Amino acid sequence: MARRRKQSLFDALVELASLLPPWLSVMLALVSYLLLSTLASRPIAVQPVAPGQVGEMLMASMWRAVLLVAQYAVPLIFGVGAVVSFFRARKGRHLLETATGSQSMQAISGMSWREFEQLVAAGFRLRGYTVHDMGGQGPDGGVDLVLSKGAERYLVQCKQWRATKVGVAVVRELYGVMAAEGAAGGFVVTSGSFTEEAKAFASGRNIQLLAGPELRQLLASAKSVEDSVASLPEMASPAKWTSVCPKCGAEMKVREAKKGPSAGSKFLGCSRYPACRGTLPL
C-alpha cells in the first residue's frame, strides 16, 4: 500500500468542513466570527491580584489569546471548506455528465486515476452517502474513499485499470482493512474487470465488486437523483409527480433498495412487482 502525505491539523479540519454543504459552511463561518469576536473583545478587568489568584489571571489571559486567534482561524476553516466543497461538487457533476453520456465507457477509460476517484465519490455522494476522500497519492494508494450512512462505514478501493483485470489480492487487501477498521462493508470499483478468483473471494463477504454494467448502473442512478433534485422547483405540486409505471401503467409505490450500491436509498417501484420491474427515481 502506498504511503500517504500526513495531513496537518488545518488540512484535517478543512476536510471535515468540506463534508458540509457549502451554504452551511458559509453560515457557520459568519456565526463563529460574530460569536468569537464578541468574546475576544471583552476587556479583562484590571484589579489587584492576590497571590492565590495569579493562576486564574494567567488562564484568563491565555483564554483571551486563544479567542483572538480563533475569531479568524475558525471562520477561515469553514470558508475554505465551503470553497473546497463547492468546487468538488462542480467537478463531480462535470465528471458525472461525461461518464453518463453516449460515449460513457470511453470517457471513463480516458480519465486519470484521480478523476476516476472523484467520479466514484460523486456517484456515492449522490446516492446518499457522506464521502470522505482519503486523498490517495497515486494510482495504487490503498483505500481511496470512506463512506458513511448513519452509524455504518464502508471502504472503497478505486482501480483505474484499463487493460489489466483486478485480481484477488486487491479484494483480500480491502477485506483485511475492513476487519481492522470495523467497517460494515466495502466496494472495489474498476473501469476494467475482475478475475474469477476475485469474484469468488468477494462472494459471501460484504464486498461488492463494481465494474462495467454495475459501475454504469451506479453512475446512471446517481445522475437520475441529481436530475430529479434539479427539477424540483418545476414540480411544486405533488399532482405533477409521475406515479405511473413506465412499463405497464400500474400505480407506483415507494420502495427501499436492500442491497447493491444503492442500498438504503428510496425509489418508486411498480406495485405489480415482481411481475413488473418498472422503476423511477424518487
VEXLO-608917 format. One line per 10 residues: number of its first residue (from 1); their letters; for each residue x, y negated, z negated of N, C-alpha, C, O. Coordinates in steps of 0.2 Angstrom, whole numbers, plus 5000, padded with zeros to 4 digits. Atoms other than C-alpha are relative to their C-alpha. Last residue first. Layout:
<atoms>
NUM) A) X:Y:Z:X:Y:Z:X:Y:Z:X:Y:Z ~ ...
</atoms>
This chain:
<atoms>
282) LPLTGRCAPY) 5005:5003:5005:4810:4954:5031:5003:4992:5000:5000:4988:4996 ~ 4997:5004:5006:4819:4961:5046:4995:4996:4996:4990:4994:4999 ~ 4998:5007:4998:4808:4972:5057:5003:4998:4994:5002:5000:4988 ~ 4998:5005:5005:4806:4991:5058:5001:4993:5002:5002:4992:5008 ~ 4999:5006:4998:4797:5005:5068:5002:4995:4994:4999:4996:4989 ~ 4995:5003:5003:4800:5022:5063:5002:4993:5002:5007:4991:5001 ~ 4997:5006:4996:4784:5030:5067:5005:4997:4996:5004:4995:4990 ~ 5002:4999:4994:4778:5047:5061:5002:4995:5005:5004:4996:5011 ~ 4995:4999:4995:4789:5045:5046:4998:5001:5007:5002:5002:5012 ~ 4994:4996:5001:4782:5032:5043:4999:5006:4996:4995:5006:4992
272) RSCGLFKSGA) 5001:4994:4998:4764:5026:5048:5007:5005:4999:5007:5010:5002 ~ 5004:4996:5005:4765:5011:5037:4999:5007:5002:4997:5011:4998 ~ 5007:4998:4997:4779:5004:5049:4997:5004:4994:5000:5009:4991 ~ 5000:4993:4997:4794:4997:5039:4993:5001:5002:4988:4999:4999 ~ 5007:4998:4998:4797:4978:5035:5000:5007:5004:5004:5008:5009 ~ 5002:5001:4993:4814:4976:5026:4993:5002:5001:4990:5005:4997 ~ 5007:4999:4998:4822:4975:5009:4999:4998:5007:5002:4994:5010 ~ 5003:5006:4996:4840:4976:5005:4993:5003:5002:4992:5008:5003 ~ 5002:5005:5005:4846:4989:4991:4997:4994:5004:4993:4990:5000 ~ 5004:4998:5006:4856:4999:5003:4999:4995:4995:5003:4990:4994
262) SPGKKAERVK) 5005:5005:5002:4860:4990:5019:4997:5002:4994:4991:5000:4993 ~ 4997:5006:5001:4877:4999:5022:4995:4994:4998:4997:4989:4995 ~ 4997:5003:4994:4869:5016:5021:5002:4993:4998:5002:4991:4992 ~ 4993:4998:4999:4857:5022:5007:5002:4996:5007:4999:4993:5010 ~ 4997:4996:5006:4840:5018:4999:5007:5002:5001:5011:5003:4996 ~ 4995:4995:4998:4834:5004:5010:5003:5003:4994:5006:5000:4990 ~ 4993:5002:5003:4819:4995:5002:5004:5006:5003:5003:5012:5002 ~ 4996:4994:5003:4802:4994:5010:5007:4998:4998:5009:4993:5000 ~ 4993:5002:5003:4789:4980:5013:5003:5006:4997:5000:5010:4993 ~ 4999:5000:5008:4775:4987:5023:5007:4998:4998:5011:5000:5002
252) MEAGCKPCVS) 4993:5000:5003:4770:4984:5042:5000:5000:4992:4995:4996:4990 ~ 4998:5005:5005:4752:4987:5049:5007:5002:4997:5009:5008:4996 ~ 5003:4999:5006:4751:4998:5065:5003:4994:4995:5007:4991:4996 ~ 5005:5005:5002:4755:4991:5082:4997:5001:4993:4992:4997:4992 ~ 5007:4997:4999:4764:5007:5088:4995:4995:4998:4989:4997:4999 ~ 5000:4994:4996:4782:5001:5092:4993:5003:5001:4991:5005:5006 ~ 4998:5001:4993:4783:4983:5087:4999:5006:5004:4999:5005:5010 ~ 4994:4995:4998:4774:4987:5070:5001:4998:5008:4997:4999:5012 ~ 5002:4995:4995:4763:4972:5066:5006:5004:5002:5010:5001:5005 ~ 5002:4995:5005:4766:4960:5051:4998:5006:5004:4994:5011:5001
242) TWKAPSAMEP) 5001:4994:4996:4775:4946:5061:4999:5006:4995:5003:5007:4991 ~ 4995:4995:5000:4774:4930:5050:4998:5006:5004:4992:5008:5003 ~ 4996:5000:4994:4763:4916:5056:5005:5006:5000:5008:5007:5005 ~ 5004:4997:4995:4750:4919:5043:5004:5001:5007:5002:5004:5011 ~ 4999:4993:4999:4763:4917:5030:4996:5003:5005:4997:5008:5008 ~ 5006:4997:5002:4763:4898:5034:5001:5008:5001:5003:5010:5006 ~ 5002:5003:5006:4780:4889:5034:4994:5004:4998:4993:5005:4992 ~ 5005:4995:5002:4787:4900:5048:4997:4998:4993:4997:5002:4989 ~ 5005:5000:4995:4796:4886:5058:4995:5005:4998:4990:5006:5001 ~ 5004:5007:5000:4806:4881:5042:4995:5001:5006:4990:4997:5005
232) LSAVSDEVSK) 5005:5001:5006:4810:4900:5040:4997:4993:5001:4991:4993:4999 ~ 5007:5001:4997:4819:4902:5057:4995:4999:4995:4989:4997:4997 ~ 5000:5006:4996:4837:4901:5051:4993:4998:5002:4992:4992:5003 ~ 4999:5005:5005:4833:4914:5037:5000:4993:5004:4997:4988:5002 ~ 5006:5001:5004:4827:4926:5050:5000:4994:4995:4995:4990:4995 ~ 5005:5003:4995:4841:4923:5062:4994:4999:4996:4990:4994:4997 ~ 4999:5007:4999:4853:4926:5047:4995:4997:5005:4993:4991:5003 ~ 5002:5004:5007:4844:4942:5042:5002:4993:5001:4998:4989:4999 ~ 5008:5001:5000:4844:4948:5061:4998:4996:4993:4994:4993:4993 ~ 5002:5005:4995:4863:4945:5062:4993:4998:4999:4990:4993:5000
222) ASALLQRLEP) 4998:5007:5003:4866:4955:5046:4998:4994:5004:4996:4989:5002 ~ 5004:5001:5005:4857:4970:5054:5001:4993:4996:4996:4989:4994 ~ 5006:5002:4997:4866:4968:5070:4995:4999:4994:4991:4994:4995 ~ 4999:5007:4997:4883:4968:5061:4993:4997:5003:4991:4992:5002 ~ 4999:5005:5006:4879:4983:5050:4999:4993:5003:4996:4989:5000 ~ 5007:5000:5004:4871:4993:5065:5001:4995:4994:4996:4991:4993 ~ 5004:5005:4996:4887:4988:5076:4993:5000:4996:4990:4994:4996 ~ 4997:5007:5001:4898:4995:5062:4995:4996:5004:4994:4990:5001 ~ 5002:5003:5007:4887:5011:5061:5003:4993:4999:4999:4989:4996 ~ 5007:5002:5001:4887:5013:5080:4998:4998:4993:4994:4993:4992
212) GALLQINRGS) 5004:5000:4994:4906:5012:5082:4993:4998:4998:4991:4993:4997 ~ 4996:5001:4994:4914:5015:5065:4995:5000:5006:4990:5004:5005 ~ 5003:5004:4995:4908:5014:5047:5004:4999:5006:5010:4996:5006 ~ 4996:5001:4994:4913:5028:5035:4996:4996:5005:4991:4999:5008 ~ 5003:5000:4993:4904:5028:5019:5005:4998:5005:5008:4993:5004 ~ 4996:5004:4995:4912:5034:5003:4996:5000:5006:4994:5005:5009 ~ 5004:5006:4999:4901:5040:4988:5004:4995:5004:5006:4989:5002 ~ 4997:5006:5004:4908:5057:4990:4996:4994:5001:4994:4993:5007 ~ 5001:4998:5007:4898:5072:4997:5003:4995:4995:5002:4996:4989 ~ 5006:4997:5001:4906:5069:5014:4999:5003:4993:5003:5006:4990
202) AFAKAEETFS) 5004:5005:5003:4921:5057:5013:4993:5004:4999:4989:5001:4995 ~ 4998:5002:5007:4933:5072:5014:4995:4995:4997:4993:4995:4991 ~ 5002:4994:5005:4924:5080:5029:5002:4998:4993:4998:5000:4988 ~ 5007:5000:5000:4924:5063:5039:4998:5006:4995:4994:5005:4990 ~ 5003:5006:5003:4942:5060:5036:4993:5001:4998:4990:4999:4993 ~ 4998:4999:5007:4947:5078:5041:4997:4994:4996:4995:4995:4990 ~ 5005:4995:5003:4936:5076:5057:5002:5001:4993:4998:5002:4989 ~ 4998:4993:4999:4947:5060:5061:4994:5005:4997:4991:5002:4992 ~ 4998:4996:5005:4938:5043:5061:5002:5007:5002:4999:5010:5007 ~ 5004:4995:5002:4935:5030:5075:5004:5004:4994:5009:5002:4992
192) GSTVVFGGAA) 4998:4993:4996:4941:5014:5081:4995:5005:4998:4989:5005:4998 ~ 5002:5002:4993:4935:4996:5076:5001:5006:5004:4999:5006:5010 ~ 4995:5000:4995:4936:5003:5058:4997:4998:5006:4991:4999:5008 ~ 5002:5003:4994:4927:5001:5041:5005:4999:5006:5011:4997:5004 ~ 4995:5000:4996:4930:5012:5026:4997:4997:5007:4993:5001:5010 ~ 5001:4999:4993:4917:5009:5013:5007:4999:5003:5011:4996:5001 ~ 4995:5003:4996:4917:5012:4994:4998:5001:5008:4994:5005:5009 ~ 5000:4997:4993:4906:5017:4980:5005:4996:5004:5009:4991:5001 ~ 5005:4996:4999:4902:5013:4961:5000:5004:5007:4997:5009:5008 ~ 5005:5002:4995:4919:5007:4957:4994:5005:5002:4995:5011:5001
182) GEAAMVGYLE) 5007:4999:5002:4927:5012:4941:4995:4997:5005:4990:4995:5003 ~ 5003:5006:5001:4944:5004:4946:4993:5001:4997:4989:4996:4995 ~ 4996:5004:5004:4955:5019:4945:4996:4994:4998:4996:4992:4992 ~ 5000:4996:5007:4941:5031:4952:5004:4995:4995:5002:4995:4990 ~ 5007:5000:5002:4938:5019:4967:5000:5003:4993:4997:5000:4988 ~ 5001:5006:5003:4957:5017:4969:4993:4999:4997:4992:4996:4992 ~ 4996:5001:5006:4959:5035:4971:4999:4994:4997:4999:4993:4991 ~ 5004:4996:5006:4944:5036:4983:5004:5000:4994:5001:4999:4989 ~ 5006:5004:5002:4952:5022:4994:4997:5004:4994:4995:5001:4989 ~ 4998:5006:5004:4968:5032:4995:4995:4996:4997:4995:4994:4991
172) RVVAVGVKTA) 4998:4997:5006:4959:5048:5000:5003:4994:4996:5002:4994:4990 ~ 5006:4998:5004:4950:5039:5014:5002:5002:4993:4999:5000:4988 ~ 5003:5006:5001:4966:5032:5021:4994:5000:4995:4993:4997:4990 ~ 4996:5004:5005:4975:5048:5020:4997:4994:4998:4997:4992:4992 ~ 5003:4998:5007:4960:5057:5029:5004:4996:4994:5002:4995:4989 ~ 4999:4994:5003:4965:5048:5045:4997:5001:4993:4995:4996:4990 ~ 4999:5001:5007:4958:5033:5054:5000:5007:4997:4995:5011:4998 ~ 5005:4998:5004:4960:5037:5073:5002:4999:4993:5007:5000:4991 ~ 4999:4995:5004:4973:5027:5083:4994:5002:4995:4991:4997:4993 ~ 4999:4993:4996:4968:5017:5098:5001:5006:4995:4998:5011:4997
162) RWQKCQVLYR) 5003:4999:4994:4961:5001:5092:5000:5006:5003:4996:5009:5007 ~ 4996:4996:4996:4965:5001:5074:4996:5002:5006:4991:5005:5006 ~ 5000:5002:4994:4958:4986:5064:5004:5004:5005:5009:5002:5007 ~ 4995:4997:4996:4956:4996:5048:4999:4997:5007:4994:5000:5011 ~ 5001:5002:4993:4946:4987:5034:5006:5003:5004:5012:5002:5002 ~ 4994:5000:4996:4945:4995:5017:4999:4999:5007:4995:5003:5010 ~ 5001:5000:4993:4930:4990:5006:5007:5000:5003:5012:4996:5001 ~ 4993:5002:4997:4928:4993:4988:4999:5001:5007:4997:5006:5009 ~ 4998:4995:4994:4911:4993:4980:5006:4997:5003:5007:4991:5003 ~ 4994:5003:4995:4906:4985:4963:5001:5006:5005:5001:5012:5004
152) EAGKSLVLDV) 4996:4995:4997:4889:4988:4953:5005:4997:5005:5004:4991:5008 ~ 4994:4998:5004:4882:4976:4940:5005:5005:5004:5010:5007:5001 ~ 5002:4999:5007:4870:4967:4952:5006:5002:4996:5011:4998:4996 ~ 5008:5001:5000:4877:4968:4969:4998:5003:4994:4998:5009:4992 ~ 5004:4999:5007:4896:4967:4970:4993:4998:5002:4991:4994:5005 ~ 5007:5002:5000:4908:4969:4985:4997:5001:4993:4999:5006:4989 ~ 5003:4997:5006:4927:4969:4984:4993:4997:5000:4992:4991:5000 ~ 5006:5003:5002:4936:4967:5001:4997:5003:4993:4997:5009:4993 ~ 5000:5007:4997:4953:4971:5008:4994:4996:4997:4995:4990:4996 ~ 5007:5002:5000:4958:4986:4998:5000:4993:5002:5003:4989:4999
142) GGDPGQGGMD) 5004:4997:5005:4975:4991:5004:4993:4998:5000:4990:4997:5005 ~ 5000:5003:5007:4985:4978:5014:4996:5004:4995:4995:5000:4990 ~ 5001:4994:5004:4988:4988:5030:5001:4998:4993:5005:5001:4989 ~ 5005:4995:4998:4985:4975:5043:4999:5006:4996:4995:5010:4998 ~ 4998:4997:4994:4995:4962:5033:4994:5005:5002:4990:5006:4999 ~ 4994:5004:4997:4995:4950:5018:5002:5004:5007:5007:5002:5010 ~ 4995:4996:4998:4977:4955:5012:5006:4997:5004:5004:4992:5008 ~ 4995:5004:4996:4967:4941:5005:5006:5004:5001:5012:5003:5000 ~ 4994:4998:5003:4957:4951:4992:5006:4996:5003:5011:4996:5000 ~ 4995:4998:4995:4941:4943:4999:5007:5001:4996:5009:4996:4993
132) HVTYGRLRFG) 4994:5003:5002:4927:4944:4986:5006:5002:5004:5007:5008:5005 ~ 4994:4997:4997:4910:4947:4993:5006:4996:4998:5007:4990:4998 ~ 4995:5005:5001:4894:4945:4984:5006:5003:5002:5008:5008:5000 ~ 4995:4999:5005:4882:4957:4993:5004:4994:4999:5005:4989:5003 ~ 5002:5001:5007:4865:4953:5000:5006:5001:4995:5005:5001:4989 ~ 5004:4994:5002:4867:4960:5018:4998:4999:4992:4996:5004:4989 ~ 5006:5001:4998:4873:4943:5024:4995:5005:4998:4989:5005:4999 ~ 5003:5006:5004:4888:4944:5013:4993:4999:5002:4989:4998:4998 ~ 5002:4998:5007:4891:4962:5020:4997:4994:4996:4992:4995:4992 ~ 5005:4995:4999:4892:4956:5038:4997:5002:4993:4991:5002:4992
122) AAVLQEFERW) 5006:5003:4998:4902:4941:5034:4994:5004:5000:4988:5003:4998 ~ 5002:5004:5006:4915:4951:5025:4993:4996:5001:4989:4996:4997 ~ 5003:4995:5004:4916:4963:5040:4997:4997:4994:4992:4998:4991 ~ 5006:4998:4997:4919:4948:5051:4996:5005:4996:4990:5004:4995 ~ 5005:5005:5001:4932:4941:5040:4993:5001:5003:4988:5000:5000 ~ 5002:5000:5007:4941:4957:5039:4995:4995:4999:4990:4996:4995 ~ 5004:4995:5001:4941:4958:5058:4997:5001:4993:4992:5002:4992 ~ 5007:5001:4998:4947:4941:5059:4995:5005:4999:4989:5004:4998 ~ 5003:5005:5005:4962:4945:5048:4993:4998:5003:4988:4998:4998 ~ 5002:4996:5006:4966:4961:5059:4997:4995:4995:4992:4998:4991
112) SMGSIAQMSQ) 4994:4998:5004:4966:4951:5075:4997:5003:4993:4991:5004:4992 ~ 4999:5004:5006:4950:4952:5086:5007:5002:4996:5009:5008:4997 ~ 4995:5006:4999:4951:4959:5103:5001:4996:4994:5006:4991:4995 ~ 4994:4997:4999:4943:4976:5098:5005:4994:5001:5011:4995:5000 ~ 4998:4998:5006:4928:4966:5091:5007:5003:5000:5012:5002:4996 ~ 4999:5005:5004:4925:4957:5107:5004:5002:4993:5008:4999:4991 ~ 4994:5003:4998:4927:4972:5117:5002:4994:4996:5008:4993:4995 ~ 4995:4996:5001:4914:4981:5106:5007:4997:5003:5012:4998:4999 ~ 4998:5000:5007:4902:4966:5107:5006:5004:4998:5011:5002:4995 ~ 4994:4997:5000:4902:4962:5125:5003:5001:4993:5008:5000:4992
102) SGTATELLHR) 5000:4994:4995:4884:4958:5126:5006:5004:5001:5006:5009:5002 ~ 5002:5002:4993:4885:4948:5110:5000:5006:5005:5000:5012:5003 ~ 5007:4997:4999:4884:4955:5092:4998:4998:5007:4992:4998:5009 ~ 5000:4993:5000:4903:4953:5089:4993:5003:5001:4993:5009:5002 ~ 4996:4997:4995:4904:4935:5095:4999:5008:5000:4999:5011:5006 ~ 5003:5001:4993:4889:4929:5086:5004:5003:5005:5001:5006:5010 ~ 5006:4996:4999:4896:4937:5070:4997:4999:5007:4994:5004:5010 ~ 4998:4993:4999:4913:4930:5072:4994:5004:5001:4994:5009:5006 ~ 4998:5000:4993:4905:4912:5074:5003:5007:5002:5001:5010:5007 ~ 5006:5001:4995:4894:4915:5059:5003:5001:5007:5000:5004:5011
92) GKRARFFSVV) 5004:4994:5000:4909:4921:5048:4995:5000:5005:4994:5005:5009 ~ 4995:4995:4996:4920:4906:5053:4996:5007:5001:4996:5010:5006 ~ 5001:5002:4993:4905:4895:5048:5005:5004:5004:5002:5006:5009 ~ 5007:4998:4998:4903:4904:5031:5000:4999:5008:4997:5002:5012 ~ 5000:4993:4999:4922:4903:5028:4994:5003:5003:4993:5007:5007 ~ 4996:4998:4994:4922:4885:5032:5000:5007:5001:5000:5010:5007 ~ 5004:5002:4994:4908:4881:5020:5004:5002:5006:5001:5005:5011 ~ 5006:4996:4999:4915:4892:5006:4997:4998:5006:4994:5002:5010 ~ 4998:4993:4998:4933:4885:5007:4993:5004:5002:4993:5007:5007 ~ 4997:5000:4993:4926:4867:5007:5001:5007:5002:5000:5008:5008
82) AGVGFILPVA) 5005:5001:4995:4915:4871:4992:5002:5000:5007:4999:5002:5012 ~ 5004:4994:4999:4929:4879:4983:4994:4999:5005:4993:5004:5009 ~ 4996:4995:4995:4940:4864:4986:4996:5006:5001:4996:5009:5007 ~ 5001:5003:4993:4926:4853:4978:5004:5004:5005:5001:5005:5010 ~ 5006:4999:4997:4924:4865:4963:4999:4997:5007:4996:5000:5012 ~ 5001:4992:4999:4942:4866:4959:4994:5001:5004:4993:5005:5009 ~ 4996:4998:4994:4944:4847:4961:4999:5007:5002:4999:5009:5008 ~ 5004:5002:4994:4929:4844:4949:5004:5002:5007:5001:5003:5012 ~ 5006:4996:4999:4938:4854:4936:4996:4998:5006:4994:5003:5010 ~ 4998:4993:4997:4955:4846:4939:4994:5004:5001:4994:5008:5006
72) YQAVLLVARW) 4999:5000:4993:4949:4828:4938:5002:5007:5002:5000:5008:5008 ~ 5005:5004:4997:4940:4827:4921:5001:5000:5008:4997:4998:5012 ~ 5005:4996:4998:4951:4842:4915:4995:4996:5004:4991:4999:5009 ~ 4998:4996:4994:4967:4831:4914:4994:5004:5003:4993:5004:5009 ~ 4998:5005:4995:4959:4818:4903:5003:5004:5006:5002:5001:5012 ~ 5005:5003:4996:4950:4831:4894:5002:4996:5005:4999:4995:5010 ~ 5002:4995:4996:4966:4841:4889:4994:4997:5004:4993:4999:5010 ~ 4995:4999:4994:4974:4825:4883:4997:5005:5005:4997:5005:5011 ~ 5001:5006:4996:4959:4821:4872:5004:5001:5006:5002:4999:5011 ~ 5006:4999:4997:4960:4839:4865:4998:4994:5005:4996:4995:5010
62) MSAMLMEGVQ) 4999:4995:4995:4978:4837:4861:4994:5001:5004:4994:5002:5010 ~ 4996:5003:4995:4975:4821:4852:5001:5004:5006:5001:5003:5012 ~ 5004:5004:4996:4961:4829:4842:5003:4996:5006:5001:4995:5011 ~ 5005:4997:4995:4972:4843:4838:4995:4996:5003:4994:4997:5009 ~ 4996:4997:4994:4986:4832:4832:4995:5004:5004:4996:5003:5010 ~ 4998:5006:4995:4974:4822:4821:5003:5002:5006:5002:5000:5011 ~ 5006:5002:4997:4967:4838:4813:5001:4995:5005:4998:4995:5010 ~ 5001:4995:4995:4985:4844:4809:4994:4999:5004:4993:5000:5010 ~ 4996:5001:4994:4989:4827:4801:4999:5006:5005:4999:5004:5011 ~ 5004:5001:4994:4974:4829:4790:5004:4999:5006:5002:4997:5011
52) GPAVPQVAIP) 5003:4994:4998:4982:4836:4774:4996:5000:5007:4994:5005:5009 ~ 4995:4994:4998:4995:4822:4773:4996:5006:5002:4999:5010:5006 ~ 4998:4997:5006:4980:4809:4773:5005:5006:5002:5004:5008:5008 ~ 5001:4993:5000:4978:4799:4789:5003:5003:4994:5009:5001:4992 ~ 4995:4997:5004:4974:4780:4788:4999:5008:5000:4994:5010:4999 ~ 5001:5001:5007:4962:4776:4802:5006:5003:4996:5009:5008:4999 ~ 4994:5002:5003:4961:4774:4821:4999:4999:4992:4996:4994:4991 ~ 5000:5005:5006:4946:4782:4828:5007:5000:4997:5010:5005:4995 ~ 4999:4996:5007:4949:4791:4844:5001:4995:4995:5004:4990:4995 ~ 4994:5002:5004:4940:4782:4858:5001:5004:4994:4997:5007:4991
42) RSALTSLLLY) 5001:5001:5007:4928:4792:4869:5006:4998:4996:5011:5002:4997 ~ 5000:5007:5001:4933:4791:4887:4998:4998:4993:4999:4992:4991 ~ 4993:5002:5001:4938:4809:4888:5000:4993:4999:5005:4990:4996 ~ 4997:4997:5006:4920:4815:4884:5007:4997:4999:5009:4995:4993 ~ 5003:5003:5006:4912:4804:4897:5003:5002:4993:5004:4998:4989 ~ 4997:5007:5000:4925:4809:4910:4997:4996:4994:5000:4992:4991 ~ 4993:5000:5003:4921:4827:4906:5003:4993:4999:5007:4992:4994 ~ 5000:4997:5007:4902:4826:4908:5007:4999:4997:5008:4996:4991 ~ 5004:5004:5004:4902:4815:4924:5001:5002:4992:5002:4998:4988 ~ 4996:5006:5000:4916:4825:4932:4997:4995:4995:5000:4992:4991
32) SVLALMVSLW) 4994:4999:5005:4908:4842:4927:5004:4993:5000:5007:4992:4994 ~ 5002:4999:5007:4891:4836:4934:5006:5000:4996:5006:4997:4991 ~ 5002:5006:5002:4899:4830:4951:4998:5000:4992:5000:4995:4989 ~ 4995:5004:5000:4909:4846:4954:4998:4993:4997:5002:4990:4993 ~ 4996:4998:5007:4895:4857:4948:5006:4995:5000:5008:4993:4994 ~ 5004:5002:5005:4884:4849:4962:5004:5000:4993:5004:4996:4989 ~ 5000:5007:5000:4897:4851:4975:4996:4997:4994:4999:4992:4991 ~ 4994:5002:5002:4899:4869:4970:5001:4993:5000:5004:4990:4995 ~ 5000:4999:5007:4880:4872:4971:5007:4998:4997:5008:4995:4992 ~ 5004:5005:5004:4879:4864:4988:5001:5001:4993:5001:4996:4989
22) PPLLSALEVL) 4996:5007:5000:4894:4875:4995:4996:4995:4996:4999:4991:4992 ~ 5002:5004:4994:4885:4891:4989:5003:4993:5000:5004:4991:4994 ~ 5006:5003:5000:4896:4900:4976:4998:4996:5006:5002:4995:5010 ~ 5006:4994:4999:4909:4913:4980:4994:4996:4999:4989:5000:5000 ~ 5002:4999:4993:4921:4898:4984:4995:5005:5000:4992:5006:5006 ~ 5005:5006:4998:4921:4893:4965:4998:5001:5007:4992:4999:5009 ~ 5006:4999:5004:4929:4910:4961:4995:4995:5002:4989:4997:5003 ~ 5003:4994:4997:4942:4908:4975:4994:5002:4996:4989:5003:5000 ~ 5003:5003:4994:4946:4890:4968:4996:5006:5004:4991:5005:5006 ~ 5006:5003:5002:4949:4898:4951:4996:4997:5006:4990:4997:5006
12) ADFLSQKRRR) 5005:4995:5003:4961:4911:4957:4993:4996:4999:4988:4999:5000 ~ 5003:4996:4994:4970:4898:4968:4995:5005:4998:4990:5006:5001 ~ 5004:5005:4996:4972:4886:4953:4997:5004:5006:4991:5003:5007 ~ 5007:5001:5003:4978:4901:4942:4996:4995:5004:4990:4996:5004 ~ 5000:5005:5005:4991:4905:4955:4994:5000:4996:4988:5002:4999 ~ 5003:5006:5000:4989:4921:4965:5002:4995:4994:5003:4998:4989 ~ 5003:5001:5007:5002:4934:4967:4997:4993:5000:5000:4988:5002 ~ 4998:5006:5003:5005:4937:4986:4996:4999:4993:4990:4999:4993 ~ 5004:5006:4998:5000:4955:4990:5003:4994:4996:5007:4995:4991 ~ 5001:5004:5006:5011:4971:4991:4997:4993:5002:4998:4991:5007
2) AM) 4996:5006:4999:5007:4983:5005:4999:4996:4994:4994:4996:4991 ~ 5004:5006:5000:5000:5000:5000:5004:4994:5000:5009:4993:4996
</atoms>
